[in-house]
Amino acid sequence: MSRINKLIPHYDRKRRRWRVEFADRSPEEGDLLYVASEYARSGLYFPYNTEQTAEKEYNGHSHSFQGVIRALLEDPAGFTTVGFEEYYSKQELQFLAALQNKLKTDLTK
């Protein structure tokens, strides 16, 4: 692989992970979301609250939607995105509401 291609995120088969090199700092490797975020020098941010973070100075958050789902599964009764709707698409909010409703129904059985 040429030097120019290594400056673009790519899957390293030998290491079995995504990787990107930089001209001005050490390479980064890991899952695709992490490497793409480092490459773009930006990232995703999904704030929410759970029973543990409600009324605290800092809300809960994740840098992936999968992390948000994990937080909801860990605290279905206390999980909320109220006040943070602008960070989510309509489809994501509908999915979270459906999942939370299903959890509440199944947990009361």
OpenMM code with the backbone's topology and positions (N, CA, C; nanometers):
from openmm import Vec3, app, unit

residues = "MET SER ARG ILE ASN LYS LEU ILE PRO HIS TYR ASP ARG LYS ARG ARG ARG TRP ARG VAL GLU PHE ALA ASP ARG SER PRO GLU GLU GLY ASP LEU LEU TYR VAL ALA SER GLU TYR ALA ARG SER GLY LEU TYR PHE PRO TYR ASN THR GLU GLN THR ALA GLU LYS GLU TYR ASN GLY HIS SER HIS SER PHE GLN GLY VAL ILE ARG ALA LEU LEU GLU ASP PRO ALA GLY PHE THR THR VAL GLY PHE GLU GLU TYR TYR SER LYS GLN GLU LEU GLN PHE LEU ALA ALA LEU GLN ASN LYS LEU LYS THR ASP LEU THR LYS".split()
positions = [
    Vec3(0.0855, -0.1176, 0.0000),
    Vec3(0.0000, 0.0000, 0.0000),
    Vec3(0.0900, 0.1238, 0.0000),
    Vec3(0.0598, 0.2207, -0.0817),
    Vec3(0.1425, 0.3404, -0.0901),
    Vec3(0.1209, 0.4310, 0.0306),
    Vec3(0.2156, 0.5180, 0.0534),
    Vec3(0.2104, 0.6117, 0.1672),
    Vec3(0.0842, 0.6956, 0.1641),
    Vec3(0.0438, 0.7412, 0.0483),
    Vec3(-0.0745, 0.8273, 0.0386),
    Vec3(-0.2009, 0.7521, 0.0841),
    Vec3(-0.2123, 0.6243, 0.0536),
    Vec3(-0.3292, 0.5470, 0.0939),
    Vec3(-0.3359, 0.5248, 0.2447),
    Vec3(-0.2209, 0.5183, 0.3097),
    Vec3(-0.2188, 0.4978, 0.4546),
    Vec3(-0.2708, 0.6202, 0.5292),
    Vec3(-0.2756, 0.7346, 0.4626),
    Vec3(-0.3288, 0.8566, 0.5229),
    Vec3(-0.4808, 0.8610, 0.5166),
    Vec3(-0.5403, 0.7594, 0.4580),
    Vec3(-0.6858, 0.7460, 0.4489),
    Vec3(-0.7244, 0.6238, 0.5327),
    Vec3(-0.8326, 0.6312, 0.6113),
    Vec3(-0.8711, 0.5145, 0.6912),
    Vec3(-0.8835, 0.3891, 0.6044),
    Vec3(-0.8275, 0.2799, 0.6557),
    Vec3(-0.8307, 0.1530, 0.5828),
    Vec3(-0.8307, 0.0380, 0.6825),
    Vec3(-0.8787, -0.0755, 0.6374),
    Vec3(-0.8800, -0.1941, 0.7222),
    Vec3(-0.7478, -0.2663, 0.7081),
    Vec3(-0.6779, -0.2849, 0.8194),
    Vec3(-0.5507, -0.3549, 0.8215),
    Vec3(-0.5795, -0.5018, 0.8512),
    Vec3(-0.5709, -0.5843, 0.7499),
    Vec3(-0.6043, -0.7271, 0.7656),
    Vec3(-0.5110, -0.7994, 0.8624),
    Vec3(-0.3861, -0.7594, 0.8623),
    Vec3(-0.2891, -0.8242, 0.9512),
    Vec3(-0.3234, -0.7964, 1.0981),
    Vec3(-0.3591, -0.6728, 1.1293),
    Vec3(-0.3926, -0.6355, 1.2671),
    Vec3(-0.5408, -0.6591, 1.3002),
    Vec3(-0.6193, -0.6827, 1.1965),
    Vec3(-0.7645, -0.7044, 1.2096),
    Vec3(-0.8351, -0.5866, 1.2765),
    Vec3(-0.8014, -0.4676, 1.2297),
    Vec3(-0.8668, -0.3467, 1.2791),
    Vec3(-0.8457, -0.2335, 1.1798),
    Vec3(-0.9243, -0.1302, 1.1967),
    Vec3(-0.9122, -0.0128, 1.1114),
    Vec3(-0.7930, 0.0690, 1.1574),
    Vec3(-0.7321, 0.1412, 1.0621),
    Vec3(-0.6102, 0.2153, 1.0913),
    Vec3(-0.6013, 0.3372, 1.0000),
    Vec3(-0.5404, 0.4417, 1.0511),
    Vec3(-0.5096, 0.5593, 0.9693),
    Vec3(-0.3799, 0.6187, 1.0225),
    Vec3(-0.2955, 0.6639, 0.9311),
    Vec3(-0.1704, 0.7298, 0.9689),
    Vec3(-0.1855, 0.8794, 0.9450),
    Vec3(-0.1064, 0.9565, 1.0170),
    Vec3(-0.1099, 1.1020, 1.0067),
    Vec3(0.0306, 1.1541, 0.9813),
    Vec3(0.0392, 1.2631, 0.9096),
    Vec3(0.1700, 1.3249, 0.8842),
    Vec3(0.2208, 1.3962, 1.0091),
    Vec3(0.1300, 1.4380, 1.0973),
    Vec3(0.1678, 1.5213, 1.2118),
    Vec3(0.1558, 1.4543, 1.3485),
    Vec3(0.1224, 1.3269, 1.3528),
    Vec3(0.1097, 1.2575, 1.4817),
    Vec3(0.1099, 1.1061, 1.4611),
    Vec3(0.1041, 1.0342, 1.5713),
    Vec3(0.1069, 0.8879, 1.5663),
    Vec3(-0.0176, 0.8318, 1.4987),
    Vec3(-0.0067, 0.7135, 1.4394),
    Vec3(-0.1234, 0.6501, 1.3776),
    Vec3(-0.2284, 0.6148, 1.4832),
    Vec3(-0.3496, 0.5997, 1.4392),
    Vec3(-0.4600, 0.5566, 1.5250),
    Vec3(-0.5160, 0.4287, 1.4660),
    Vec3(-0.5593, 0.3392, 1.5530),
    Vec3(-0.6242, 0.2177, 1.5061),
    Vec3(-0.7286, 0.1747, 1.6067),
    Vec3(-0.8292, 0.1041, 1.5561),
    Vec3(-0.9389, 0.0580, 1.6399),
    Vec3(-1.0590, 0.0264, 1.5534),
    Vec3(-1.1787, 0.0484, 1.6097),
    Vec3(-1.2984, 0.0224, 1.5297),
    Vec3(-1.3181, 0.1345, 1.4276),
    Vec3(-1.4022, 0.1106, 1.3307),
    Vec3(-1.4216, 0.2038, 1.2193),
    Vec3(-1.4671, 0.3421, 1.2665),
    Vec3(-1.5626, 0.3487, 1.3586),
    Vec3(-1.6123, 0.4775, 1.4058),
    Vec3(-1.5001, 0.5596, 1.4701),
    Vec3(-1.4204, 0.4955, 1.5537),
    Vec3(-1.3110, 0.5666, 1.6203),
    Vec3(-1.2102, 0.6195, 1.5176),
    Vec3(-1.1680, 0.5362, 1.4262),
    Vec3(-1.0677, 0.5768, 1.3276),
    Vec3(-1.1224, 0.6878, 1.2369),
    Vec3(-1.2470, 0.6753, 1.1939),
    Vec3(-1.3071, 0.7793, 1.1096),
    Vec3(-1.3179, 0.9113, 1.1863),
    Vec3(-1.3514, 0.9042, 1.3143),
    Vec3(-1.3604, 1.0254, 1.3969),
    Vec3(-1.2241, 1.0920, 1.4113),
    Vec3(-1.1216, 1.0122, 1.4344),
    Vec3(-0.9868, 1.0673, 1.4458),
    Vec3(-0.9417, 1.1279, 1.3127),
    Vec3(-0.9731, 1.0613, 1.2038),
    Vec3(-0.9372, 1.1094, 1.0704),
    Vec3(-1.0054, 1.2437, 1.0416),
    Vec3(-1.1339, 1.2532, 1.0728),
    Vec3(-1.2107, 1.3749, 1.0466),
    Vec3(-1.1839, 1.4829, 1.1508),
    Vec3(-1.1217, 1.4418, 1.2621),
    Vec3(-1.1001, 1.5321, 1.3754),
    Vec3(-1.2325, 1.5904, 1.4219),
    Vec3(-1.3275, 1.5010, 1.4254),
    Vec3(-1.4638, 1.5316, 1.4678),
    Vec3(-1.5204, 1.4016, 1.5211),
    Vec3(-1.6404, 1.4049, 1.5728),
    Vec3(-1.6987, 1.2811, 1.6212),
    Vec3(-1.8457, 1.2964, 1.6509),
    Vec3(-1.9083, 1.1838, 1.6735),
    Vec3(-2.0497, 1.1821, 1.7072),
    Vec3(-2.0663, 1.2019, 1.8577),
    Vec3(-2.1783, 1.2636, 1.8961),
    Vec3(-2.2073, 1.2897, 2.0363),
    Vec3(-2.3566, 1.2741, 2.0574),
    Vec3(-2.3948, 1.1786, 2.1401),
    Vec3(-2.5345, 1.1513, 2.1703),
    Vec3(-2.5577, 1.1666, 2.3207),
    Vec3(-2.6095, 1.2812, 2.3667),
    Vec3(-2.6365, 1.2977, 2.5089),
    Vec3(-2.7692, 1.2321, 2.5492),
    Vec3(-2.7780, 1.1917, 2.6739),
    Vec3(-2.8994, 1.1333, 2.7315),
    Vec3(-2.8852, 1.1424, 2.8825),
    Vec3(-2.9875, 1.1053, 2.9531),
    Vec3(-2.9790, 1.0930, 3.0971),
    Vec3(-3.0308, 0.9567, 3.1394),
    Vec3(-2.9772, 0.9083, 3.2480),
    Vec3(-3.0236, 0.7862, 3.3131),
    Vec3(-3.0486, 0.8226, 3.4592),
    Vec3(-3.0929, 0.7280, 3.5354),
    Vec3(-3.1153, 0.7534, 3.6769),
    Vec3(-2.9875, 0.8055, 3.7437),
    Vec3(-2.8734, 0.7547, 3.7028),
    Vec3(-2.7447, 0.7959, 3.7614),
    Vec3(-2.7036, 0.9382, 3.7236),
    Vec3(-2.7397, 0.9846, 3.6046),
    Vec3(-2.6932, 1.1162, 3.5597),
    Vec3(-2.7986, 1.2258, 3.5717),
    Vec3(-2.9250, 1.1904, 3.5918),
    Vec3(-3.0310, 1.2909, 3.6042),
    Vec3(-3.0011, 1.3840, 3.7212),
    Vec3(-3.0233, 1.5121, 3.6992),
    Vec3(-3.0018, 1.6148, 3.8015),
    Vec3(-2.8549, 1.6360, 3.8380),
    Vec3(-2.7639, 1.5738, 3.7657),
    Vec3(-2.6209, 1.5926, 3.7915),
    Vec3(-2.5673, 1.7032, 3.7004),
    Vec3(-2.4460, 1.7462, 3.7265),
    Vec3(-2.3856, 1.8531, 3.6471),
    Vec3(-2.3634, 1.8105, 3.5025),
    Vec3(-2.3261, 1.6823, 3.4832),
    Vec3(-2.2993, 1.6335, 3.3480),
    Vec3(-2.3956, 1.5217, 3.3125),
    Vec3(-2.4503, 1.5294, 3.1926),
    Vec3(-2.5387, 1.4240, 3.1444),
    Vec3(-2.4574, 1.3046, 3.0962),
    Vec3(-2.5259, 1.1918, 3.0789),
    Vec3(-2.4623, 1.0776, 3.0162),
    Vec3(-2.4493, 1.1048, 2.8672),
    Vec3(-2.3590, 1.0364, 2.8031),
    Vec3(-2.3448, 1.0518, 2.6588),
    Vec3(-2.2702, 0.9318, 2.6025),
    Vec3(-2.2814, 0.9185, 2.4719),
    Vec3(-2.2081, 0.8156, 2.3998),
    Vec3(-2.1601, 0.8754, 2.2690),
    Vec3(-2.0586, 0.8135, 2.2123),
    Vec3(-2.0075, 0.8582, 2.0831),
    Vec3(-2.0538, 0.7659, 1.9706),
    Vec3(-2.1464, 0.6753, 2.0054),
    Vec3(-2.2082, 0.5901, 1.9039),
    Vec3(-2.3533, 0.5653, 1.9423),
    Vec3(-2.4376, 0.5411, 1.8441),
    Vec3(-2.5774, 0.5119, 1.8732),
    Vec3(-2.5893, 0.3785, 1.9469),
    Vec3(-2.5000, 0.2871, 1.9186),
    Vec3(-2.4987, 0.1591, 1.9892),
    Vec3(-2.4766, 0.1815, 2.1392),
    Vec3(-2.3947, 0.2781, 2.1753),
    Vec3(-2.3728, 0.3115, 2.3153),
    Vec3(-2.4988, 0.3660, 2.3815),
    Vec3(-2.5783, 0.4396, 2.3058),
    Vec3(-2.7056, 0.4912, 2.3564),
    Vec3(-2.7995, 0.3738, 2.3847),
    Vec3(-2.8061, 0.2795, 2.2933),
    Vec3(-2.8910, 0.1609, 2.3124),
    Vec3(-2.8455, 0.0847, 2.4368),
    Vec3(-2.7171, 0.0714, 2.4550),
    Vec3(-2.6636, 0.0032, 2.5727),
    Vec3(-2.7103, 0.0727, 2.7013),
    Vec3(-2.7038, 0.2064, 2.7045),
    Vec3(-2.7483, 0.2823, 2.8220),
    Vec3(-2.8970, 0.2600, 2.8479),
    Vec3(-2.9760, 0.2561, 2.7420),
    Vec3(-3.1196, 0.2315, 2.7557),
    Vec3(-3.1457, 0.0913, 2.8101),
    Vec3(-3.0751, -0.0072, 2.7604),
    Vec3(-3.0929, -0.1445, 2.8088),
    Vec3(-3.0515, -0.1592, 2.9549),
    Vec3(-2.9522, -0.0836, 2.9974),
    Vec3(-2.9052, -0.0909, 3.1360),
    Vec3(-2.9966, -0.0181, 3.2342),
    Vec3(-3.0732, 0.0796, 3.1864),
    Vec3(-3.1621, 0.1563, 3.2744),
    Vec3(-3.2878, 0.1993, 3.1987),
    Vec3(-3.3750, 0.1034, 3.1622),
    Vec3(-3.4924, 0.1379, 3.0819),
    Vec3(-3.5879, 0.2348, 3.1514),
    Vec3(-3.5992, 0.2277, 3.2811),
    Vec3(-3.6918, 0.3157, 3.3532),
    Vec3(-3.6372, 0.4579, 3.3670),
    Vec3(-3.5058, 0.4719, 3.3807),
    Vec3(-3.4476, 0.6031, 3.4033),
    Vec3(-3.3944, 0.6721, 3.2792),
    Vec3(-3.3879, 0.6018, 3.1675),
    Vec3(-3.3300, 0.6552, 3.0441),
    Vec3(-3.4217, 0.7596, 2.9818),
    Vec3(-3.3637, 0.8719, 2.9375),
    Vec3(-3.4407, 0.9729, 2.8650),
    Vec3(-3.3499, 1.0548, 2.7730),
    Vec3(-3.4084, 1.0977, 2.6626),
    Vec3(-3.3402, 1.1894, 2.5713),
    Vec3(-3.4062, 1.3271, 2.5761),
    Vec3(-3.4993, 1.3474, 2.6671),
    Vec3(-3.5705, 1.4752, 2.6788),
    Vec3(-3.4694, 1.5873, 2.7016),
    Vec3(-3.4819, 1.6898, 2.6208),
    Vec3(-3.3897, 1.8026, 2.6255),
    Vec3(-3.2727, 1.7886, 2.5301),
    Vec3(-3.2580, 1.6703, 2.4730),
    Vec3(-3.1461, 1.6439, 2.3814),
    Vec3(-3.1944, 1.6002, 2.2430),
    Vec3(-3.3194, 1.6219, 2.2132),
    Vec3(-3.3782, 1.5712, 2.0883),
    Vec3(-3.3044, 1.6192, 1.9639),
    Vec3(-3.2468, 1.7366, 1.9686),
    Vec3(-3.1792, 1.7915, 1.8505),
    Vec3(-3.0578, 1.7089, 1.8075),
    Vec3(-3.0062, 1.6261, 1.8963),
    Vec3(-2.8897, 1.5433, 1.8652),
    Vec3(-2.9266, 1.4130, 1.7938),
    Vec3(-3.0558, 1.3848, 1.7837),
    Vec3(-3.1043, 1.2583, 1.7289),
    Vec3(-3.1917, 1.2830, 1.6069),
    Vec3(-3.1922, 1.1869, 1.5157),
    Vec3(-3.2844, 1.1931, 1.4029),
    Vec3(-3.4227, 1.1479, 1.4513),
    Vec3(-3.5223, 1.1773, 1.3745),
    Vec3(-3.6585, 1.1333, 1.4062),
    Vec3(-3.6629, 0.9803, 1.4155),
    Vec3(-3.5961, 0.9138, 1.3234),
    Vec3(-3.5936, 0.7673, 1.3212),
    Vec3(-3.5265, 0.7120, 1.4475),
    Vec3(-3.4180, 0.7730, 1.4903),
    Vec3(-3.3504, 0.7270, 1.6114),
    Vec3(-3.4395, 0.7439, 1.7342),
    Vec3(-3.5067, 0.8581, 1.7445),
    Vec3(-3.5968, 0.8814, 1.8584),
    Vec3(-3.7131, 0.7834, 1.8586),
    Vec3(-3.7674, 0.7541, 1.7415),
    Vec3(-3.8769, 0.6565, 1.7326),
    Vec3(-3.8289, 0.5174, 1.7730),
    Vec3(-3.7107, 0.4798, 1.7297),
    Vec3(-3.6552, 0.3503, 1.7652),
    Vec3(-3.6348, 0.3400, 1.9160),
    Vec3(-3.5750, 0.4426, 1.9767),
    Vec3(-3.5510, 0.4406, 2.1208),
    Vec3(-3.6816, 0.4320, 2.1989),
    Vec3(-3.7837, 0.5059, 2.1538),
    Vec3(-3.9142, 0.5014, 2.2215),
    Vec3(-3.9762, 0.3625, 2.2105),
    Vec3(-3.9699, 0.3024, 2.0937),
    Vec3(-4.0264, 0.1680, 2.0750),
    Vec3(-3.9520, 0.0660, 2.1614),
    Vec3(-3.8205, 0.0747, 2.1651),
    Vec3(-3.7411, -0.0175, 2.2459),
    Vec3(-3.7713, 0.0016, 2.3948),
    Vec3(-3.7794, 0.1259, 2.4378),
    Vec3(-3.8080, 0.1538, 2.5784),
    Vec3(-3.9470, 0.1046, 2.6173),
    Vec3(-4.0456, 0.1248, 2.5315),
    Vec3(-4.1817, 0.0770, 2.5593),
    Vec3(-4.1859, -0.0761, 2.5682),
    Vec3(-4.1173, -0.1418, 2.4775),
    Vec3(-4.1125, -0.2882, 2.4784),
    Vec3(-4.0454, -0.3381, 2.6058),
    Vec3(-3.9366, -0.2744, 2.6457),
    Vec3(-3.8673, -0.3129, 2.7685),
    Vec3(-3.9579, -0.2962, 2.8905),
    Vec3(-4.0264, -0.1832, 2.8972),
    Vec3(-4.1151, -0.1578, 3.0102),
    Vec3(-4.2266, -0.2612, 3.0175),
    Vec3(-4.2815, -0.2962, 2.9014),
    Vec3(-4.3875, -0.3980, 2.8953),
    Vec3(-4.3342, -0.5338, 2.9393),
    Vec3(-4.2218, -0.5751, 2.8872),
    Vec3(-4.1661, -0.7065, 2.9187),
    Vec3(-4.1155, -0.7154, 3.0622),
    Vec3(-4.0686, -0.6044, 3.1180),
    Vec3(-4.0176, -0.6064, 3.2537),
    Vec3(-4.1288, -0.6103, 3.3592),
    Vec3(-4.2503, -0.5751, 3.3190),
    Vec3(-4.3630, -0.5780, 3.4131),
    Vec3(-4.4397, -0.7099, 3.4076),
    Vec3(-4.4003, -0.7999, 3.3226),
    Vec3(-4.4671, -0.9291, 3.3104),
    Vec3(-4.4250, -1.0223, 3.4208),
] * unit.nanometer
topology = app.Topology()
chain = topology.addChain("A")
for resn in residues:
    res = topology.addResidue(resn, chain)
    for name in ("N", "CA", "C"):
        topology.addAtom(name, app.Element.getBySymbol(name[0]), res)
